[in-house]
């Protein structure tokens, strides 16, 4: 009996949804190997799931973020939600939308001047994303905010040139 080598591509049946794959990042049109998902796609899903779990259970580096935000020379107030830990937040996401009593009292008692803009940075489901991207996003946002402020006041000199990118 002679064994034949069968190429991987011949074993995987193309999916009829393949044309829709161009419109979404969703895991559609993965193909099939018999009744199963191809091994490559199965392993890719497991890796993505592991990355998602890592992101969900990552820790917000609030002290480091506050330190990095000092470059903007603006007041930074750190508060906490009613979700006492990540497990509670995952079970009760509504607690993540409410301040804990200490933070609520602190904000109420805070004697701050009236402001036009408040920026809230919250970790939600991915502290990793906030740790890596919050400050760069603020840098770009502040450039545009300053430009818009000067434009609204009829000042063409923003201190960084007259164009906003």
N, C-alpha and C positions, 0 to 999 in steps of 0.2 A: 504494500500500500504506500503510495507516494503522497506526502503532505504538500499542500500548496500554500505558498505564502500569500496571504490576502492583505491588501493595503488597507490602512485605517479608513480612508475616505470611502471605500466601497461598502464598509460596514455601517456607515452613518447615513441614515436616510435624511435628505433635506426636508425642512419643515415648510408647510404651505404658507406659513406666516412670514417667511423670509423677507418679502418685500416691505413689510411693516417695520422691520428692525431699523431701517434708516431714520425712523421718526421718533424713536424712544431709546432710552438707556435701560429699559426694563429687560428682564431676562426672558425674552420670547424668541421663538425660532431657534432653539438650541440644537435641534436635530435629535435623532434617536438612534440607539444601538439596540435593536430588538424592541423591548418594551421599556428600556431604561434610558436615562439621560447619558450622553457620552461622558466618559471619565473626566476629560479635560474640563467640561462645563461643571460637573459635580465638584471637582476640586477647586475650581475658581469660585463657586458659590461658598464653599466652606471657608476659603481664605477671606472673602469679602465679609462673611459673617463674623469671623474672628476679629477683623479690623473694626467692624461696627461695635462689637462688644468692648473692645479696647477703648474706643472713643467714648462710649457710654459710661464706662467706669473710670475714665481718666479724671484727674484732679485739676480744678481751676487754680492756677498759680496767681492768686489775687495780689499778694504782696509784690511779686515781680511786675505784674501789670501796672499796679499803682506807681511803682518806681519808674517804669518806662513812660508812663503818662505825664510825669513831672515835666518833660520837655515842652509840653503844651502850655505850661504855666496857668493852668485852670484848676479850679477846685475839683477834687475827686472825693466822692462820698461812697464808702463801701457799706452795703446792706446785705441782709440775708433773707431768704424766703422762709415760708412756714414749713417747707419740707426740711426736716432735720438731717436727712441723709439721702444718698442716692436711691436706696431701696424704697424709701418712703415716696420719693419723687416719682419713681417708675410706677408705683402702685397708685399714687394719688397726684397726677400731674397738676390738678387744680391748686394744690398747695404751693407749687412752684410759681404760680401767678399771684400769690399773696405774700406780703411782707410778714415776717415774724413780729411779735409785739414789741420787742426791743428796737428793731429797725424802724418800725412805724412811729414809735414814740420819739426816737432820735430825729427823724425827719420833721416831725411836728414841732419839736422844740428847737430845731435848727433855725438860727436867725440869719437867713440868707437874703440878699437883695433879689428883687424881681429879675427873672431871666427870660430871654426869648427862646432859648434852645436848651433842652436837656437830652443828653445822650445816655441811654441805658445799655450796658453791656452785661449780658447774662449768658451763663454757660449752657443752659438747657440740656440737650442730649449730647453735646460734644464740647467738653472743656478743651480738648485738643485744638479744635478749630478756633476757639476764642484765644487760647494761649498763643497760637501761631499767627493769627490774622487780625486781631482787634486793633493793635497799634498801627499797622500799615494801612488798614482801612480808615482809621481816624486821620492819619496824615493826609491821605488823599481827600477825605471829606472836608477837613478844615481848609484846605486850599480852595476848594469850590465854595465853601460857606463864606470865607473872607471875600472872595471875588464877587459873589452874589450880593453881599452886604455893601461893598463899595459900589457895585453897579446900581443897586437900588437907591443909593444916596447920591448918585450922579458923579461919583469920583472914579475917573478912569485910571487912576494910579493905584494899583493894589499893593505896590511894594514888591511884587514879583513879576512885573510886566503887565501889559494890558490884556493878555489873553488867558483864558482858563482852559486847561486841557483835562 
